[in-house]
């Protein structure tokens, strides 16, 4: 659909089709595995056995906005038809009670002034109801001052018609201006990658905006959804853990002026710290991506979502560059948006890499202990100075005692003299 509208080049869709054909097994596994957030951003959760259905009627406006378009049009049409039919019946009853429906001789004397002129049947009453509520006013029918009750009904129908118009038009406007409509032009890479960046395993994916209008105050958030078991044996089916996005400002804010590669370093404290290339396929987790911001043109807060399952995370690959500089401006080639290239990377997890580096450092230090020039252990170095300090302190104490005794002896000798 986006290619037909000219928003995406054909090469972008061809690349996606080639990726799907090259990975038939992953698509089968992906269809079998349940996920909370689909690739399009909708929540894949079915609510069943809801007994308190009346709560939805307490918020009628939101319920109508959340309905599908065919249901909204059905309610929209039914509301107007029912109101027209109801007041048509009221106008017909007024005319019947006043005697306006009785046949009269056109050549005879004129009868009493009717409540509403030119109402002779239910059809004419229905047409008058439409004219009153829609304020068309063809001029053939009108309310006279003969019946005060007819004037009251006219006021009530006008007020009720305005309320129905406001509610229905508000629902249609909210459905057409929903935030998820703007999210249709925000795209995420179909696959995420895990590659080495600055010597550390890093989880990365790419996000881009197809429109020229900016997303103001854009923030991105990552969450890991996995099943966990507590120390007491309690199974938590949905455990959400936040992931820190790599940003020098220590915030999740981004400036989406061009496609960006969002990264997360798999270090100590990360939910992906123990993830390795072998355990990736058997992991039961889902990484949810949430992008929020304010639409520049409308000022409406929007949210775009996607998720990555283990089958959609590629180990040891990196995204290719898609930004070039031409004629003093930057150009983005969206046909390579999801393309990746393989790199040399260890299949160990970040935790195993840290343990391996610690063992190597320890083994190198132990190998040097055989050398005479190797430094002594920290505990051996601290014992020797401590003993020397104690010995020095004892020596100083003896010297003070000797000096004190000499002073006392000198004082006693002077007193005896």
N, C-alpha and C positions, 0 to 999 in steps of 0.2 A: 504493500500500500504506500509506503514512504517513497519507494522508487518511482511509482506512478505519479506521485505529486511532485517529483523533482527534488525531494529533500535528501535522498541518498543516491549516490551513483550506482550504476549497475554492477560495477566491479566489487562493491562492498557485499552485495547479495550473492554474487558468484563465489566470492571467497568463503562466505558462510556455508553455501551449499557444498563446496569442496571439502570443508572441514567436517561437515556432517557425514559425507560419504566416506571419508577416510577413517571415521571412527564409528563403525556400525555396532560394535560390541558395547561401547559406552552408552550409546543411545538406548539400547535394550535395558542395561542395568539402571539407567537413569529413570526409565519409565516404571520400573518395578519399585524403586526406592521412593518412599514417601518423603515429602518436603513441606515445610511450613510456608515458604514464600516461593512462588513460581518465578520463572525467568522474566515474565512480564510485570512482576511486582504485586500481583494479587495474592491474597492470603488463601492458602490451600487448606482451610479448616472448615469442616462441616459441623454445624450445630444441630444436634438431634435431641429429641425428648424435652423440648422447652415447654414447661407447663404454664408459665406465667406469660401467656401471649398478650395479655392486656397491657403490659408495660409498653408495647410498641404503639398502642393507640394513645398513650399519654403524651407522646411526642410525634404528633401526626405529620408535622412539616418535615422532620428528618426522615421519617418513614417513607414519605412520598418522594423525597429526593433520592433515597437509596433504592427505590424501585426501578425496574427496567423501563426502557422507553415505551414499549408497547403497553405496559400496565399504566404508566403515567398518562399516555394519551387516552386510554380507556376511561380513567378517572376524570381527566380533563373534560372529555366529551359528556360523560355521564352527569357531572356536576351541573353543567349548563342546561342540558336537556331536562334533568329532573326539576331544576329551579323554574325553567320556562313552563313546564307542564304543571307544576304545583300552582303557580300564580295564574296560569290560564284557567285552571279549575276555579280558583277564587274569583276571578273576573266573571266567569260564566255564571257562578252562583249569585254574584251581586246583580248581574243583569236579569237573571231569572227571578230573584226576589223582588226587584223593582218593577218587573213587568215589561222589561225592554225587549224580551224575546217574543212577545205576542204579535201575531200578524196584524197589520193595519192596512186599511184601504188607502191606496195612494191618492184617490180622488176625494176621500173624505176629509174630515177635520183632523188637524194634526193632534197627536197624542201628547202625553206629558213629556217633559224634557228627560231624556235618558241619563243614567249615570255616566256611561261611556257611549259616545256616538259610534254608529256603524258597527255595532256588535249584534249579529243576528244568529250566530251559531257558535259551537265550540271551536271551530276552525278560526273564525274571526277573533275569538277571545285569545287563542294561542298566538295569532299574529300580533295582537296588541301587547301580549306579554313580552314577546321578543322585542318589539319596538321600545317598550318602556325600559327594559333591562339593558339593552344595547344602545339606547339613546339614538335610534335611527330617526324616528319621527317623520314618517312619510306624509303626514298631514291628513289622512283619511279618517283616523280615529283619534279621539282625545277625551280627556276627563272633563266633565262639567262640574259646576258648583252645586248641582242638585243633591249629591250624596256625599256628606262628610266622611263616611266610611270608605268610599272609593279613594278619596284624597289620602287617607291614612294608609291604605294598602299600597298606593303609589309610592309613598315615602319609604315604607318598609321594603318594597321590592328594589328601589334604587339603592338603599343602604346595603341590603344583602347582595345585590349584584356587584357593588364595588368591592365588598369583602371577597367574594368568589374570584373576581378578576385579579385582585392583589395577591391572593394566595396562589392561584394557578400560574400567574405570570412569574411570581417569585420562584416557584418550583422549577419552572422551565428555565429561568435564568440561572439558577444555581446548578442545574444539571448540565447546562451548556458551558458554564464557567467554573466547573470543578477543577481542583488543583491537579488531579491526575491527567487532565487533558494536556497540560504543559509538560507533564512527565513523559509523554509519548515521544518527545523530541530529545530526551536525555537517554543516552545509550551507554550500556556497560559492555565490557568485553565478555564474550560467551564463556571463556575459560579464564581462570586465575592461574598464576604461576608461582613457583617457589624457586628463587635463584639466590645466588650469593651476592651480597652487596656490602662493601666495606668489610669483607671477611666474615660476615654473619649471614645465616640463612634468613631470607626475607620473603614474606608473603606479599604478592603484588597483584593488582588488577588495574584496568584502565577504564576511565569514565570520560565522556565527552558530551558536548551540547551542540546540537545541530542548528539552533537559531542564533541570530546575531544579537538579539536582546539578552541581557545578562541576567543571571540569578544573583540577587543581592543577598549578602550575608549568608552565603552558602556554607553549610557545615555537613560533614560526612561522619558517620558513625558505623562501627563494626561490632557485631555481636556473634558469639559462638553459641549455638544451640546444640546441646548434647545431653545424653542420658547419663546420669550419675547415680552412684550408690553411696549413701552416707555410712559412717562408722557403725551405726545401729542397724544397718541392713535395709534402710528405707530407700526405695527406688524413686528417684525424681525424674520423671520422663522429660520434662522441659526445664533445663537449667541454663539460664542466659548469663553469659560472661562478656563484659565489655573488653574490647581490644583497643589499645592506644594506637592512633595513627601517627606515623612519623611526621612531625612538624617542628621546626626549630622554635616556633612560638609557643609550644606546649598547649596547643588548642587544636580543635578539629575543623577550624575554618579554612576554606580554600577559595582561590580566585579562579573561577572556571572560565578563563578567557580562551583557553585552548584545551584539547584533551590532555588529561593528567594521568600519571601513574601513581596510584595510591599504594603506599607500602606500609608494612608492619614488620618490625624486626622480631624474630623469634628468639628472644632472650629469656633470662630467668624471670619468672613471674608471668610469662605469657601463656595463655591456654594452649598454644601450639608448640610449647617448649620441647615436649617429648615426641613430636611428630617426625617420623622418618619416611624414607621412600618406600620401605617394605610395609610399614604399618598404615600408610595412607589409604590403601585400598580397603582395608578392613575396619577403618575408623567409622563410627556412627556419629557424625557431626554435620553441622550445616552452618556455614558462615553467612550471615545476613548483612547486607549493605544497605544503609539508609542515608539518603541524600535529602536534605531539607534546605529551604531557602525561600526568598520572596521574589515573585515574578516582577520584573522591572516595569513592564507595561501596565499591568493590572493591579499590582500591590497585593495580590493574593498569596498566602503562604501555600507552598506546594511541597510534596514529598514524593520521591522516586525510590523504589525498592527493587532489590534483586537478591539472589542468594547463590552460593556455590557449595555443591556437594563434593565429596572426595573424588568422584569420577570426573569432575570438572576442574580439578586442580592438577596442573601439570608440574611435575618435579624436574628441575634442571633445565628450565627454558626461560627465555627472556623476551620481552616485547621489542619489536623492531621500531625504529624511529620513523615517525610519520610527519614531522614538521620540517619544512625546508624554507629557506629565505629566497624569494624571487622578486626582483624589481622593487626592493625596499620595503617589502611586506612579507609576513609569514603566511605560508600556505600549508594546509592540512590535507593529507591524502587519506580519506576515510576508507579506501579500498584495502589498506593495510592495517586497519584499526585493531583487528584481533590476531594478526600474524605474530608468530613467535619463532625464535631460533634456539637450537640446543646449545648448551654451554657445559663446560666441564665443572662438575660439582659432586661433592661427596654425598653418598646416600644415607649417611648417619644423621641422626637428629641433632638439634642444637645442644641438648643435654649430653648426648654421647660425645659430641665434639669438645665440649668443655671438660668432660672427664678425661678424654684422650689427651688434651693439651696439658691438663694437670698432671697426668701420669708421666708424660714425657719430660716435663720440667722436674718432677721429683726424681725420675730415673737419672737425669743428667746431673743432678746435684749429688746423688749417691755415688755415681761413678767417679766423681772428683775427690771423694773422701780418701781414696787410696793414695792420692798424691800428697807429698809432704807439705806442699804449698797451699793445700786446700784449707779453707777457713774452718775453725772449730764450730760445733753446733752451738746454738744459742744458749742452751742450758749449761754447756761447759764454759762458755764465755762469761756467763753471769755469776758462776760460782767463784771463780778466781778473784775477781774484783771484790766480791763480798767478803771473802776471807781476809784479803789484804786490808780492807777497811776496818774489819773487826780487830785485826792485829795492830793496826795503826792506832786505833782508839784505845786499846789496852796500854800501849806504850805511852801515849799521852797521859793516861790516867796515873800511871806509876810515876811519871815525872812530876805531876802536880802534887802527889802525896809526899814525895821527897822534898819538894820545895816548901810545902807547908810545915813539915817537921823541922826543917832547918830554920824557918822563921820563928817557930815556937821555941826552939832551943836558944836562938839568939835573944829572944825576949826574956826568957827565964834567966839567962846569964847576966843580962843588964840589970834585972831586978835584984839578983843576989849581990852584985857589986854595989 
